């Protein structure tokens, strides 16, 4: 796992397997304010502001 592009509103992790992504979803729970995305081993967690 590689961590990169850390910003106040976004975190990106690289080289994440699908199983690791599913574990992250489980750990973060269903009631979270952040949005999550996964695309070809890249995980992104970001906060939307209204």
Secondary structure as UniProt FT lines:
FT   STRAND          2..7
FT   TURN            8..9
FT   STRAND          10..14
FT   HELIX           18..28
FT   STRAND          35..39
FT   TURN            40..41
FT   STRAND          42..46
//
